[in-house]
Amino acid sequence: MAVYYRTKGFIFKKDDRSEADRVFSIFTKDFGKIEIRARAIRKITSKLRAGIDKFYFSEVEFIQGKNHKTLTDVVAIEKNDCSQNFEKMIIYNKIAEVLDKFIKGQEKDEKLWNLISDIFKKINSQKLTADATRLLYFYFMWNFFSELGYMPETQKCVKCCEKLNPYNLYFSNKDGGIVCKNCTAENYYDKETCSEGCRRINSDVVKILRLIFNKDWQVLSRLKIEHLSLNLLNQLSENYYLYMLSSHSFS
């Protein structure tokens, strides 16, 4: 006798299979990341079509077969159509990429579930400004790695543990946090990067990272961030993402 499982989940990826099937990648509340096969869902007559799609937040029911899970019922809790909002589409696709690249096995994770649920609500907020929308991805990405156990040090120098001076600040992927002037290679102070792989940042970026890790979204979403600082944050985030992808094994 088949056992039916029911849970809530965020659908972040879909792949077409055979003539009419589709496989959905879903991060769920009770099982973590799972893949569910929806049989014949691409047919117009399918009753499941209305309840599930990429970037939907849905309640799914499935049975576990020998080789894969099969979708048996689904109800859309919240449909997200971001086709008319380019910024939101970019964020959702980046979040989907992070989930796909860094979560490989099926394992329940309440902290990640809470983070994803929180981000979903924030993205769909009608009061979200354009700048706040851009910040949301950084808010998600850094807290995502923090929940995985890779939260960088932002309160003091990661090498000497001394209080940070607001000037001549660097970020080291390898060392995992902010590095002060005295701990960087002496001949590389005035360059964007130093010999140890550090990247030059400013005090505004440090403040933003601290707000992100404190999950103080109310303050963060109201900040007036200079273009230079936003670009530095973007470069830092992309470099940290690539470093994590190349230096760690996620399975």
N, C-alpha and C positions, 0 to 999 in steps of 0.2 A: 504493500500500500504506500502510495506516494505521500511524502511529508511536505506540507506547504509552509513556506517562510514568508513573513511580511515585515517590511521595514521602510523607513523613509530614506531618501537619498537624493544626492545632487548628481545629475547626469552631465558628464563633462566630455564624453567622446562617443562617437558612433561609427560603425563600420558596416558596410553592406556585405552580405554573404549570400551565396547561391543566387537564385532568381528573385526571391522576395523576402528573405530573412535579413535581420539586422542585429548586430551585437553592440550592446550599450555598455560602456564603462561607467560605473556609478560608485561614488563614495557614500557609503551608507552609515546610518547611526549605529546599527547593531553588528555589522560585519566588516566595517572598513571598506576597502576597495574591492569591488567584485565586478565580474563581467557576466551579463545575462543575454542569452540569445532569445530574440523575439521572432517567432516563426510567422512567416507570411505577413509581417507587419507593413510591408511596403505596398500591399494590395489595398485598393481603395475601400474594399469591404471590411478591412480589419477593424475590430472594435477597440484595439489597443492603441491605435494611432493617435488619438486625441489626448492621451494621458502621458505620453513620454516623447521627449525630443531633447536635443542638445541644449544644455543650460536650463532645463526644467528642474524644479524641485518637486519630486513626486513620491507617492507612497507606492511601492512595488511589491508584488507577490510573485514568488517563484518556487519551482521544485528543483531539487538537486539531482541531476542525472549522473551517470557514470563518468562522463567526460565534461559536462558543462551544465550550467544552470539554465532553466527555461522559464521565460516570463509567462505567467498565467493570468495576471490581472494588474492593472495600474491605474492610479488616480492622480491627476496633476494637482498638487497643492498650490503651486504658483508657477504660471507660465511666464517665461521671460523672452520677449521679442525685442532684441536689441539691434535689429536690422536697420532701424532708423537712427541709432545713436552710435556713431563710429567709435567714440572713446570707450563706451561700455563694451562694445564688441571686442576691442583690443584687450581690455582687462580680462574679460571672460576667457579669451583664447590663451592669454598668458597664464592665467590660473590653471586652465585645463592642461597646459604643457607641463607646469610644475607637478601637478598631481600625477600625470602620466609618467614623467621621467623619474620621480623620486619615491613613488609608492608602488612597489611591485607585488608584495604578498598580501594575502587577505588577513587582516588583523584589526580588531576593533580598537579604535583610538578616540576616546571621548573628547580629549583636548583639541584634536584636529577637527573633529566633527563640529564642536562649538565654534571654532575659528571659521570654518567654511560656512556654517549657518549664519554667523554674524556678518561675514563679508557679503553673502547673498542679500541679506536685508539692507545693508548699506548701499550696495550697488543699485538696488531698485528703489532707493529713496528718491522721492520727487524733489526734495530740497537740496540735492547734491549739486554743487557748483562744478564747473569744468575743471578747475584746479584740484578740487577735492577728489574728483573722479580719477585724476592722474595719480594722486597720492595713494589711492586705495590699493593699487597693485603692490607698491612698496610696503604698505602696511601689512598686506597679506604675506608677501614673500619673506620678509624678515621675521615675522612672527611664526611662519611655517617652519623655518629652519630652527628657530628658537624652541619650538615644541618638539622637534626631532633631537634636541640636545646640542645644537650648534649655535647658541646665542653668543655673539661676540661681546667682548668687554668694551664698554663705552663710558664707564665712570672714572677709570684711571688708566694709566699707561699699562698695557698688557705685559710689557717686559720688566720695567722697574717698579711698577705698582705705585708710582708717585702721582700726585694730583696733576691733572692736565692743565697746561697753559693754553689759553684760547688761540694762540698763534703757533704756526708751524706744526700743524697736526697731520698725521699720516694714518692710513688704515692698512693693516697687514692681513691679507687672507690667511697666510701661513701661520701667523701667530695668533690669529683669531681676535682682532680688535684694534683699538686705537693705539698708536705708537707716538711717543713724544719726540721732540727734536733731538734730545740727547741720546736717544736709543736708535736713531737712524744713522746710516752711513754718513760720515762727516762731510764728504765731498758732494753730497746729493741734495742738500737742503732746498735749493731753489729750482728743482726740477719736479715734473709731475709725478715721476716715480723714482724710487731709489734702488740701489743694488740688491736690496733684500726683498724686492717685490712689493714695496709699500706704495700706496697711492696718496698723493697730496689731497687733503680735504680742508674744509673750513669749519669754524665753530657752529655755524648754522646747521650743517649736516649732522654734526654730533647731537645737537639739540633735537633735531627731527628724529634721529634714531632712538634717542632716550624716550621721547614721547611715544614712538611706535612700540617699544618694548614695555612701556607702562600701560599700553593700550588706551591712551588718553585721546580718543578720537575727537571728542568735542573741541579740545584745544587745537589739535592738529588740523582739523578740517577748516578752522578759521584763520590759520596762519597766512600771512602775506609773505610768500617765499620769493626771493629774488630769482631771476632767470638763471644766473650763474650757479646758485646753490642747488636749484632743481636739476640742472644738467650734471652737476657733480654727484648728486644722489643717484641719478639715473645711471651714470657710468659706474659708480661704486656698486650698485645693485646688480648690474649686468655682469660685472667682473666677479662678484662673489658667487653669483649663480653658476657661472661657468667653472669657477674654481671648485665649488661643491660637486658639480657634475663630473669633473675629471679626476677629483682626488678622493672621492668616497664611493663606496659600494652600497647601493640601496637595493634591497631585495626583500 
